[in-house]
Amino acid sequence: VSPKKLQYCQKEVKYLGHLIEKGSRRISKERITAVIQMNSPTTKRDVRMFLE
């Protein structure tokens, strides 16, 4: 275990774009902002790439 990555006795932990707390999980504001700022897909190929 890497000491600099260890999050011990924290009330809230960020993991893969989610904020995890006791009894709940939500998407981080940074991740929501990134999705909102994405360009809309304009072709079928773009839609497929977005969904993957």
PyMOL commands that set and color helices and strands:
alter all, ss='L'
color gray80, all
select helices_A, chain A and resi 29-36+44-51
alter helices_A, ss='H'
color red, helices_A
select strands_A, chain A and resi 12-15+18-21+24-27
alter strands_A, ss='S'
color yellow, strands_A
deselect
rebuild
show_as cartoon
